[in-house]
Amino acid sequence: MARHLRIRIVIASFISMLLFVPPMTSCGTDSSTSTHADSVTVRIIDGKFDPRIVEVDPGTTVTWTNDDVTDHLVTSLEPGIFTSPYLQPGSSYSFQFPAPGSFRYYDDIRNTLKGEVIVR
């Protein structure tokens, strides 16, 4: 009888853990940040933008900092909005987003790097 009680306690503990413990988030390429700050930094590191998606208020300045080992060129997907100079390792580029909208961007050197700035 005591054995059955222990099994029930173990099962109940396991179910409680599944119901009440929040799931862990991944550290993959789908990271995002939402902020009301005047400025936000997006790191270019390990061949990706981190965070990949940022949500900001109008007037926020986003700064891309190249913490990678190769050059990068941050460019808006819609032509003419913004294009950084070539960012060598350790250098940065900033752009202020004055109005609401969704601004997708990519690395014009390595087209697999993509990100987005959402201005609310």
C-alpha positions as CSV (number, residue, x, y, z in Angstrom):
1,M,0.0,0.0,0.0
2,A,2.8,2.4,0.8
3,R,4.4,1.7,-2.6
4,H,1.2,2.8,-4.4
5,L,1.1,6.0,-2.3
6,R,4.7,6.8,-3.3
7,I,3.9,6.3,-6.9
8,R,0.9,8.6,-6.7
9,I,3.0,11.3,-5.0
10,V,5.6,11.0,-7.7
11,I,3.0,11.2,-10.5
12,A,1.2,14.1,-8.8
13,S,4.6,16.0,-8.4
14,F,5.4,15.4,-12.1
15,I,2.1,16.7,-13.3
16,S,2.4,19.7,-11.0
17,M,5.8,20.5,-12.4
18,L,4.4,20.3,-16.0
19,L,1.5,22.6,-15.2
20,F,3.2,25.2,-13.1
21,V,6.8,25.6,-14.5
22,P,7.0,28.0,-17.4
23,P,8.6,26.7,-20.6
24,M,12.2,27.6,-21.2
25,T,12.9,29.9,-24.1
26,S,15.4,29.1,-26.7
27,C,18.5,31.3,-27.4
28,G,18.2,30.8,-31.1
29,T,17.9,33.3,-33.9
30,D,14.3,34.2,-33.0
31,S,15.2,36.5,-30.1
32,S,13.3,39.7,-29.7
33,T,13.3,42.7,-27.4
34,S,10.6,45.3,-26.6
35,T,11.6,48.5,-25.0
36,H,10.5,52.1,-24.3
37,A,14.2,53.3,-24.1
38,D,15.6,56.2,-26.1
39,S,18.2,53.8,-27.6
40,V,18.5,50.1,-28.3
41,T,21.6,48.1,-29.2
42,V,21.6,45.1,-31.6
43,R,24.7,43.1,-31.5
44,I,26.1,41.3,-34.5
45,I,27.7,38.2,-33.1
46,D,28.2,34.6,-34.1
47,G,26.8,35.3,-37.5
48,K,23.4,36.7,-36.3
49,F,21.6,39.8,-35.1
50,D,21.0,39.7,-31.3
51,P,18.2,40.4,-30.7
52,R,16.8,39.7,-34.2
53,I,13.6,41.6,-33.6
54,V,13.3,44.8,-31.6
55,E,10.1,46.7,-30.8
56,V,10.6,50.4,-30.0
57,D,8.8,53.7,-29.7
58,P,9.0,56.4,-32.4
59,G,12.2,58.5,-32.0
60,T,14.2,55.5,-30.7
61,T,17.8,55.2,-32.0
62,V,18.9,51.6,-32.8
63,T,22.6,51.0,-32.8
64,W,24.1,47.9,-34.5
65,T,27.4,46.9,-33.0
66,N,29.7,44.4,-34.8
67,D,30.9,42.0,-32.1
68,D,31.6,39.4,-34.8
69,V,35.0,38.6,-36.4
70,T,34.0,39.6,-39.9
71,D,32.7,42.7,-41.6
72,H,28.9,43.4,-41.9
73,L,26.7,45.8,-43.8
74,V,23.3,46.5,-42.2
75,T,20.8,47.5,-44.9
76,S,17.0,48.1,-44.9
77,L,15.1,45.6,-47.0
78,E,13.1,48.6,-48.5
79,P,15.7,50.5,-50.5
80,G,16.7,54.0,-49.3
81,I,15.7,53.9,-45.6
82,F,19.1,53.1,-44.1
83,T,22.4,51.5,-45.0
84,S,25.3,51.3,-42.7
85,P,28.9,51.8,-43.8
86,Y,31.0,48.6,-43.8
87,L,31.1,47.6,-40.1
88,Q,34.4,46.2,-39.2
89,P,34.7,44.2,-36.0
90,G,34.3,46.6,-33.1
91,S,32.5,49.3,-35.0
92,S,28.9,50.5,-34.8
93,Y,26.1,52.2,-36.8
94,S,23.1,54.0,-35.5
95,F,19.7,55.0,-37.1
96,Q,16.8,56.9,-35.5
97,F,13.3,55.6,-36.4
98,P,11.1,58.6,-36.4
99,A,7.7,57.1,-37.3
100,P,5.7,53.8,-36.7
101,G,6.2,51.0,-39.1
102,S,7.9,47.6,-39.6
103,F,11.5,47.9,-40.9
104,R,13.0,44.6,-42.0
105,Y,16.8,44.6,-42.6
106,Y,19.6,42.2,-43.6
107,D,23.3,42.0,-43.8
108,D,24.2,42.9,-47.4
109,I,27.5,41.0,-47.2
110,R,26.0,37.8,-45.7
111,N,22.4,37.7,-46.9
112,T,21.4,35.0,-44.4
113,L,21.4,37.5,-41.5
114,K,18.0,39.1,-41.2
115,G,16.3,41.2,-38.5
116,E,13.4,43.6,-37.9
117,V,12.7,46.9,-36.1
118,I,9.1,47.3,-35.2
119,V,8.2,50.9,-34.3
120,R,4.9,51.1,-32.4
